[in-house]
Amino acid sequence: MGLRSHTGFLHRGTWPQILRHLGSFGIRMREVMHPSHLCSAACVLSIPPDMEGLFSLIQQKTELPVTENVQTIPPPYVVRTILVYSRPPCQPQFSLTEPMKKMFQCPYFFFDVVYIHNGTDEKEEEMSWKDMFAFMGSLDTKGTSYKYEVALAGPALELHNCMAKLLAHPLQRPCQSHASYSLLEEEEEATEVEATV
């Protein structure tokens, strides 16, 4: 099983605050894996981050799948956004427009978040990392997206574990609150667990 030929990637670098659509996956895998060539991109993002621009670009580059019966007919594809956010906890520039509401309510649009924070709340910051994480989580009204927070001061294993939890296809994973990632040692424990990924 491979990626569709029109799978797209959006890369946002931290060096000159850039946001750029990389295009299709296909033969340009090196550009996705090693995006250092993006340093000269012209699209500069502001501080605080312009989340509205991010979602506007996603809307321009994608088309949401439509099926006649959401319960029984699988979609031809899903639209999945994984936002890895590592910024000071400042409120992003964001107003939820009608097209964005439609995108977030589509059963085949998934917005997963990995929020990397410093682990401490500074007094001079206008909002804490916990508030920022709650804001990111509030964007998903369906409850189908996964949200993780990782402290920079913590072990790198935590970030790796969060990324591994995002490997499952969004339509084949349970709600995050029902997911279990522990290895079962005894078979009788397996009957008590609701969903094991």
N, C-alpha and C positions, 0 to 999 in steps of 0.2 A: 504494500500500500504506500503510495507516495502522495506528495502534495499536488494539488491541482495546478495546472500550468499558469493560471492567473493569480496564484497566491501572492499577496503583496506584503511587504515589510516596511514599517515606518521606523526610522531610527532617530533618536534624539540624543545627541552627544552632549557631554558636559563641558567640553573644552570651550567652544565659542557659543554655547547655548543655542545649538542648532536643531532644527526639525526638518527632516527631509524624507520624502517617499522614495524608497529604493527601487520600486518596481517589482517585476516578477521574480520568483525564486530561481527557477530553472538553472541556467548555466552560470549565474552570478553568485553562487553560494559564498565565494571568498569575500565578496563585498559585504555580505550580511555577517559573516563570522569575524572579519577584520575591517571594521568601518573607519579606519584611520584616514581614508581618502575623503571623508566628509568634512574635514577641517576647513575647507575653503567654501563651504556651502553658503548661500546668500541669505537664507531664511533665519533670522535671528529672533529668538524668543525673549520676552521681557521678564523682569523679576518684579513682582511675583509672576509665576508662570501663567501663560495664557492657555488654560485648558480648553476654552471655547475654540481657539484656533486648532488645537489638536483634534477635537471631535468634528470640527468642520472639515478638516482634511480627510478624516476617516470616512465621513459621509460622501465626500467628492470621489473617493477612490473605491468605494464599495457599494454594492447593491444588496439590500437585505433579501434573503430568500423568502418566497411565498409558497405555501402549500394549501391545498383545499381543506384538509383536516389535520390540524396540528397533533391530535391525539394518536392517529394511526399511520399517517404517511410521513416517512422520514424526508427531511429536506435534502435538496441536491448538495448543499454545503452549509456551513455555519460561518458566522463572522465572529472572530475571537480577538479581543484586545487584551494584551498583558502589559499593564503599566508598572514598570519598575521605577519607583519614585524615591529619590534621595535628595531632599532639599530641606532647608530650615523650615520649620512649621509656620509658613506664612500663607494666608488665605489665597488660593489661586483666583485669577480673574475668571469668573464663570457665571453665566446666567443660562438656565435651562430653557432653550427655545423649543418650539413645537416639534421641529424635525428631530431634535435630540431626544425629546420625550418618546417619540415614536421609535427611535432606534433602541433606546434602553428598554422599551416594553416589548420589543420583538422577541419571541421565544427562541430565536436562533442567533441572537446577539449576546455575547458573553464578555463581561468586563472584569477581568481578574486583576488584583492589585497586590504588589509586593512593596511595602513601604519600609524603606531603610532609614532609620532615625538615629540620633546620637544617644538616645536612652535617658537623657536628662531634660528637664524643663528649665530653661533660662528665664529669669524674671523679666528681662527686657523684651522677650519675644511676645508678640501679640496673641499667639495661641500656642497651646502645647502640642506635642506630637500626638498625644492621645486624641485631641480635638481634630487634628488633621486626619488621623486614621479613621475616626468616626465619620468625618465629611466624605472621605473616599468611599467608605462602605455604604453611605446613604445614597449614593448614585444608583446602586442596584436595587430596584424596587421589587424585582421578581424573586430574589433570594437564590439565584442560580450561580452567582459568581463566587469565586474564592478570594479571600482577603487575608493577607499575612503581614505581620510587622516583625522586623528584625532589627536588633540594636547593633550599631557599628562596633560597640565594645564587646559584643558577644563573640562566640566562636564562629568561624566561617561555615562550620557544619550546619548551623541553623539556616543560613541562607541557602545552602545546597539542598537541605531537606525541603525547604519551601518550594524551591524550583522543581524538585522531583515530584512534589505533590501536584504540580500543574501539568504533568505529562499526560494525564488521562484525557481522553476526548471529552469535551464538555457534555455531550449527550449520553456518555457512558459512565458518568460519575454521579454519586449521590450528592445531596445537599451537603454543604461543608459541615454542618452540625452533626450529620449522621456518619461522616467518614471516619474510619479507623485505620491507623497505619501501623499498628503493632503486629508483630509476628506471633501467631498463636502457638503455644507450646503443647497444649492438650486439645484433643478433638472435642471434648465436651464443652470447652469454652467457645468453640466456633458457633454453636447453636444460640448462644446468648448475644452475639454481636449482630447488630442490625445490618450493617454494610461494611465490608472490608475491601479496601482498594488495594 
